[in-house]
Amino acid sequence: MKIPLLDLKEQYAGLREELLEAAKRVMDSGAFINGPEGRAFEAEFASAMGAPHCAGVSNGTDAIELSLKACGVGPGHEVAVPAFTFIATASAVCSIGARPLFVDIDEKTFAIDPAALKRNLTRKTKAVIPVHLFGWPADMDAILEAARPAGLKVVEDCAQAHGALYKGRGVGGFGDAGAFSFYPTKNMGALGDAGAIVTRDAELHQAVLSLRDAGRSPGERYIHAVPGRNARLDELQAAFLRVKLKRLAEWNVARERAASVYRKELAGLPLGLPPENSGGTRHVYHLFVVRSKRRDELAARLLKADIHTALYYPVPLHRQPAFRDYGLQEGAFPVSERACREVLALPMYPELGEERARRVAGEIRRFYSS
C-alpha cells in the first residue's frame, strides 16, 4: 500500500459538497473581490488565531512583504532571517529592496537562534522574521528580548503553524505582525494561493489594507495615499477557507494523534524527533521531521516500501544560487548546514491515521535493525 507524504484528495472528498456550496454562494452574490466572504473570513480567522485584526492577502509571500512594508522596512535596510527555511521568507525581503541578514538556527527548534541574532545585528538591521518551522513555535520571548532593545520590527512567519501555541497564545500575535500562507499543502490550505496577516496594531492593519489594494485611502476609489499593489484575497478562496477553518482544530488534533504514534514507535532509535508540547507550547505538525545521520539511506529504504518522504530543506539559504553574490561559504552557518544534511519529513496529514503511521514507523525500525 502506497503511503504518500501528503494526500489532499482524501481530504477534499469529504468537503466536496460544502466547497461547491461555498462557490455557488460567491457566484450568486456577484461579489468577487473585497466582498462579504472576505470580511467574514478575516473576522473568523482573527478570532481563531487570537488576534484583533486580520487582512486577507493573495499569498503567504505577499503577507510577509506587505507586513514588512507596513512596518516601514525598505531599501537600505537589513532583515534578519533564518538560514534554514523556505526561500520565500528571504525573497519577500528582497522584493521590497531590503537585504536578508542570514542567521543560524537553534539545534532543537529549527527556528532562528536568539543568541546568534543578537550577535549578528548591524546598524542597518530594521526587522527580524522568526519562522515557526514545521509547526513548532520559535522561542518568541528570547527573540523579542533580542529584537526590542535594538528597535527591530518583528514579523512572524506563520506559514507552517496554523493553530500553534507559544506559552498558551497563538503564534502571529507576539510580534508586530504574523504572516500566514494558505498554500494548498498547509494545515489549512486554499484551493489555490491565499494568505493573511494578523496583528494587534490597528494602524499597521490599516496600512496593510491600503497596500494590498492599490494604496487606496480609506473609503476612496481613485485617491491613493501610497503606491500600493494588487495583493487582495479573492472571495472564492475566502469562502473555501471559511469551510476549512471550521475543521482546523480537529485536523490539528488528528495530526497530533499520528505524531504520537510516530513518537511511541520510534523511541529509542538513533533519530532526532520533533520537540514535544510543554508549558503551553503546542506543535501542530505541519510536517513530522526527523533527523538521521543516514538520512539518504533511510529515505531510499522507505521509498522501496512505497512510503514517500521529502527533504525540507536540502540547501540552506546562504548556499542558494539566488544569494551567490553574498559570498557566504560552506561553514558560515553550521547548524543550518547540518540540518540540511539530516532532516527527513515523514508522511503527515490529518487523514494519515494510526495504522498507516505504525506502518511507516515499522519500516523505519526494520531499517535500523538491519
FIVEX-831314 format. One line per field, with one value per residue (C-alpha): residue in three letters; x, y, z. Coordinates in steps of 0.001 Angstrom, whole numbers, plus 500000, padded with zeros to 6 digits. Layout:
BEGIN
code (ALA, ...);
c1 (X, ...);
c2 (Y, ...);
c3 (Z, ...);
This chain:
BEGIN
code (MET, LYS, ILE, PRO, LEU, LEU, ASP, LEU, LYS, GLU, GLN, TYR, ALA, GLY, LEU, ARG, GLU, GLU, LEU, LEU, GLU, ALA, ALA, LYS, ARG, VAL, MET, ASP, SER, GLY, ALA, PHE, ILE, ASN, GLY, PRO, GLU, GLY, ARG, ALA, PHE, GLU, ALA, GLU, PHE, ALA, SER, ALA, MET, GLY, ALA, PRO, HIS, CYS, ALA, GLY, VAL, SER, ASN, GLY, THR, ASP, ALA, ILE, GLU, LEU, SER, LEU, LYS, ALA, CYS, GLY, VAL, GLY, PRO, GLY, HIS, GLU, VAL, ALA, VAL, PRO, ALA, PHE, THR, PHE, ILE, ALA, THR, ALA, SER, ALA, VAL, CYS, SER, ILE, GLY, ALA, ARG, PRO, LEU, PHE, VAL, ASP, ILE, ASP, GLU, LYS, THR, PHE, ALA, ILE, ASP, PRO, ALA, ALA, LEU, LYS, ARG, ASN, LEU, THR, ARG, LYS, THR, LYS, ALA, VAL, ILE, PRO, VAL, HIS, LEU, PHE, GLY, TRP, PRO, ALA, ASP, MET, ASP, ALA, ILE, LEU, GLU, ALA, ALA, ARG, PRO, ALA, GLY, LEU, LYS, VAL, VAL, GLU, ASP, CYS, ALA, GLN, ALA, HIS, GLY, ALA, LEU, TYR, LYS, GLY, ARG, GLY, VAL, GLY, GLY, PHE, GLY, ASP, ALA, GLY, ALA, PHE, SER, PHE, TYR, PRO, THR, LYS, ASN, MET, GLY, ALA, LEU, GLY, ASP, ALA, GLY, ALA, ILE, VAL, THR, ARG, ASP, ALA, GLU, LEU, HIS, GLN, ALA, VAL, LEU, SER, LEU, ARG, ASP, ALA, GLY, ARG, SER, PRO, GLY, GLU, ARG, TYR, ILE, HIS, ALA, VAL, PRO, GLY, ARG, ASN, ALA, ARG, LEU, ASP, GLU, LEU, GLN, ALA, ALA, PHE, LEU, ARG, VAL, LYS, LEU, LYS, ARG, LEU, ALA, GLU, TRP, ASN, VAL, ALA, ARG, GLU, ARG, ALA, ALA, SER, VAL, TYR, ARG, LYS, GLU, LEU, ALA, GLY, LEU, PRO, LEU, GLY, LEU, PRO, PRO, GLU, ASN, SER, GLY, GLY, THR, ARG, HIS, VAL, TYR, HIS, LEU, PHE, VAL, VAL, ARG, SER, LYS, ARG, ARG, ASP, GLU, LEU, ALA, ALA, ARG, LEU, LEU, LYS, ALA, ASP, ILE, HIS, THR, ALA, LEU, TYR, TYR, PRO, VAL, PRO, LEU, HIS, ARG, GLN, PRO, ALA, PHE, ARG, ASP, TYR, GLY, LEU, GLN, GLU, GLY, ALA, PHE, PRO, VAL, SER, GLU, ARG, ALA, CYS, ARG, GLU, VAL, LEU, ALA, LEU, PRO, MET, TYR, PRO, GLU, LEU, GLY, GLU, GLU, ARG, ALA, ARG, ARG, VAL, ALA, GLY, GLU, ILE, ARG, ARG, PHE, TYR, SER, SER);
c1 (500000, 501401, 501660, 502155, 503825, 500518, 497116, 494872, 492331, 491303, 490541, 488649, 486433, 484761, 484462, 483275, 479618, 480321, 483006, 480678, 478022, 480554, 481465, 477789, 477258, 480004, 478717, 475167, 476359, 478081, 480812, 484233, 486706, 486509, 483118, 481262, 483120, 486482, 485262, 483692, 486809, 489043, 486905, 486738, 490440, 491429, 489282, 490693, 494281, 493589, 494352, 492093, 492869, 493266, 493776, 493391, 496027, 496944, 499562, 501985, 504951, 502902, 501835, 505471, 506240, 503251, 503872, 507453, 506375, 503695, 506444, 508491, 511109, 512571, 515703, 518898, 517576, 518539, 516037, 517293, 516020, 516999, 519441, 517307, 513786, 511910, 513302, 510056, 510980, 514113, 512584, 509934, 512741, 514463, 511225, 510934, 514559, 515899, 518631, 518294, 520679, 521098, 521275, 521908, 519176, 518612, 519535, 516290, 513605, 514958, 513971, 516274, 518767, 518118, 521748, 523029, 520502, 521827, 525440, 524779, 522752, 524146, 523176, 521197, 519090, 515495, 513470, 513597, 511419, 511132, 509849, 507666, 509043, 507278, 504516, 506693, 506830, 510068, 511252, 509425, 510388, 514096, 513674, 511730, 514330, 516977, 514857, 513103, 516135, 517576, 514354, 513626, 510225, 509160, 507181, 506358, 506339, 503444, 503092, 503521, 501969, 498192, 496914, 500329, 500637, 503555, 503045, 499286, 498910, 498520, 501563, 501337, 500326, 503703, 505461, 504213, 502505, 502001, 502096, 500138, 500099, 497134, 499044, 497136, 499601, 499350, 497461, 494635, 495075, 493071, 492180, 494998, 497112, 495988, 497398, 496613, 498220, 497171, 498193, 497358, 498326, 495316, 497484, 499578, 496370, 495058, 498382, 498157, 494557, 495739, 498914, 497085, 494506, 496495, 497366, 493825, 492910, 490152, 486758, 488217, 488276, 490587, 492550, 495733, 497713, 500732, 501989, 500306, 499707, 497087, 497505, 493900, 492337, 489554, 486063, 486202, 489295, 487861, 484684, 486682, 488853, 485785, 484746, 488157, 488671, 485804, 487826, 491320, 491212, 490122, 492641, 495438, 494312, 494398, 497940, 498882, 497462, 499550, 502592, 502082, 502223, 505468, 506926, 505999, 507114, 510368, 511509, 514991, 516158, 519118, 516757, 516166, 512442, 510456, 510106, 507273, 504492, 505264, 504423, 501527, 503653, 501968, 503281, 500723, 502858, 502614, 505459, 506797, 510528, 513119, 516906, 519165, 522879, 521803, 519044, 519507, 519728, 516592, 514648, 515651, 514543, 511161, 510627, 511349, 508495, 506261, 506439, 507099, 509197, 510709, 513650, 512738, 515247, 518261, 520108, 520449, 519538, 523087, 524140, 521299, 522311, 519971, 522285, 525636, 526678, 526567, 529830, 528843, 530730, 530068, 530575, 529115, 526037, 526973, 523729, 521640, 524001, 523875, 520070, 520079, 522094, 519960, 516274, 513616, 509867, 507692, 504105, 501858, 498285, 495055, 493765, 497021, 495646, 497343, 497556, 499495, 501691, 502555, 503441, 505827, 507408, 507698, 509642, 511990, 512581, 513376, 515848, 517770, 517594, 519213);
c2 (500000, 503356, 505960, 509451, 512297, 514174, 513239, 516208, 514155, 512223, 515451, 517098, 514063, 514778, 518521, 518441, 519349, 522073, 523611, 523545, 525279, 527928, 528540, 528806, 531319, 533539, 533260, 534058, 537109, 538655, 539968, 538536, 540992, 542781, 541249, 539665, 536333, 538041, 540208, 537227, 535115, 537883, 538180, 534414, 533828, 536709, 535197, 531708, 532992, 535216, 538496, 541568, 542288, 540222, 541209, 538576, 538768, 536922, 534506, 533910, 535604, 538767, 538521, 538831, 541544, 543730, 543279, 544499, 547473, 548403, 548311, 550834, 548399, 549144, 549879, 550189, 548039, 544539, 541946, 539027, 535664, 532087, 530432, 527280, 527825, 528079, 530786, 532809, 534266, 535842, 536555, 538771, 540833, 541238, 542219, 545422, 546403, 545274, 542692, 539405, 539079, 535324, 533965, 530398, 528323, 526656, 522958, 521745, 524088, 524782, 528413, 531429, 531294, 534304, 534430, 534346, 537021, 539330, 538740, 539439, 542669, 545705, 549364, 548567, 545817, 547017, 543844, 540130, 537319, 534381, 531333, 528871, 525980, 522641, 523647, 524310, 527885, 529818, 530976, 534297, 535523, 535267, 536662, 539669, 540167, 540427, 542478, 545107, 546840, 547160, 548772, 545928, 545234, 541590, 539850, 536237, 533782, 531504, 529761, 526332, 526975, 527483, 526968, 526511, 527930, 529570, 529547, 529320, 532021, 531662, 532396, 535530, 537743, 538254, 540465, 543437, 541149, 537476, 536302, 533181, 531157, 529108, 527287, 524024, 521861, 523866, 522759, 524884, 525332, 527134, 525736, 527820, 530638, 532741, 534333, 536548, 538990, 539159, 541955, 543696, 547059, 548893, 551367, 548606, 546809, 549896, 550279, 546680, 547181, 550125, 548473, 545327, 547405, 549741, 552058, 553431, 555835, 554544, 554745, 556084, 554543, 556804, 558542, 556629, 557513, 555341, 553346, 550076, 546915, 544278, 541639, 541018, 537742, 536883, 535917, 532327, 531490, 533274, 531184, 527965, 528911, 529546, 525934, 524641, 526929, 525149, 521941, 523266, 522381, 518783, 518363, 519526, 517022, 514268, 515299, 515108, 511575, 510411, 512170, 510386, 507045, 508064, 509146, 505909, 503616, 505448, 505928, 504610, 504723, 506884, 509555, 513145, 513654, 516934, 518889, 517784, 520024, 521627, 524743, 525700, 525484, 523327, 521657, 521382, 519062, 520713, 518280, 515467, 515919, 513512, 513812, 510966, 510623, 508042, 510211, 509334, 505589, 505754, 507708, 505168, 502256, 503879, 504635, 500989, 500155, 502703, 505155, 508673, 511230, 514637, 516868, 520184, 521686, 520223, 523546, 526391, 529860, 531229, 528488, 529055, 530345, 533293, 534546, 533608, 537268, 537388, 535436, 533143, 529860, 526399, 526538, 530020, 528616, 525134, 524293, 525110, 523168, 520141, 520242, 520242, 517014, 515236, 516228, 513928, 514603, 511535, 511248, 513623, 514748, 514559, 511507, 509526, 507689, 505486, 502320, 503944, 505822, 502485, 501008, 503903, 503556, 499787, 500151, 502638, 500211, 497440, 499737, 500354, 496735, 495600);
c3 (500000, 498948, 501694, 500230, 502046, 501758, 500317, 499510, 497546, 500639, 502482, 499631, 499083, 502414, 501762, 498161, 498649, 501192, 498969, 495957, 498031, 499074, 495424, 494488, 497290, 495851, 492283, 493360, 495285, 492273, 494621, 493765, 495343, 498732, 499453, 502382, 502283, 502678, 505542, 507303, 506886, 508241, 511361, 511864, 511301, 513589, 516324, 515769, 515967, 518971, 517214, 516925, 513254, 510089, 506445, 503744, 501019, 497844, 499255, 502092, 500449, 499915, 503558, 504630, 502079, 502960, 506686, 506279, 504155, 506694, 509345, 507373, 506068, 502643, 500597, 502627, 505473, 506557, 507772, 509862, 508611, 509477, 507092, 507231, 505877, 502575, 500303, 500300, 503698, 502219, 498785, 500378, 501925, 498562, 496813, 498869, 498225, 501593, 502177, 504071, 507008, 507430, 510966, 512136, 513764, 517094, 517001, 518611, 517263, 513734, 514392, 514357, 517230, 519518, 520693, 517107, 516193, 518880, 517786, 514096, 514270, 512456, 512266, 509117, 510680, 510757, 511365, 512111, 510748, 513162, 511255, 513172, 511147, 510620, 513076, 516152, 517546, 517681, 521113, 520949, 524424, 523640, 520130, 521399, 524122, 521399, 518985, 521062, 522631, 519113, 517874, 515439, 513942, 514301, 511565, 512405, 509507, 510466, 507102, 508697, 512092, 511862, 515398, 517029, 520535, 522302, 526090, 525617, 522964, 519224, 517088, 514988, 517880, 519556, 517029, 515054, 512534, 511761, 508132, 507179, 503971, 502778, 500053, 499452, 501415, 504646, 507766, 506379, 502641, 499990, 496571, 495130, 496547, 499507, 502647, 505619, 508037, 511681, 514026, 517277, 515799, 514331, 512391, 510850, 509909, 508107, 506304, 505050, 503878, 501788, 500470, 499316, 497418, 495136, 498032, 498263, 501022, 503353, 501651, 498396, 494935, 492968, 495733, 496558, 499670, 498789, 495795, 496691, 494691, 493962, 496671, 497718, 498828, 496384, 497504, 496237, 498252, 501302, 501037, 500711, 503667, 505817, 505198, 506183, 509188, 510961, 510796, 511534, 515241, 514647, 511817, 514121, 516754, 514110, 513214, 516890, 517133, 514180, 515657, 518989, 517159, 515489, 518818, 520581, 517780, 517006, 520604, 521255, 517640, 516572, 515260, 516273, 516916, 516941, 520205, 522481, 523766, 527124, 529112, 526858, 523697, 521066, 517918, 515093, 512924, 509555, 508945, 511107, 510581, 511952, 511851, 510814, 510098, 507496, 506045, 502368, 503034, 505167, 502534, 499861, 502075, 502718, 499030, 498210, 500596, 498743, 501633, 500372, 502238, 501425, 502313, 503946, 503119, 501284, 500697, 503243, 502014, 502099, 499645, 497181, 493715, 494296, 497052, 495494, 495420, 499228, 499259, 502141, 502079, 503449, 507207, 507649, 509435, 510668, 512483, 509409, 507160, 509441, 509440, 505630, 505670, 508270, 508038, 506596, 506570, 507123, 505828, 507777, 507151, 509190, 507356, 507780, 510793, 513346, 511235, 508411, 510871, 512518, 509132, 508429, 511863, 511497, 508273, 509961, 512838, 510362, 508613, 511825, 512980, 509741);
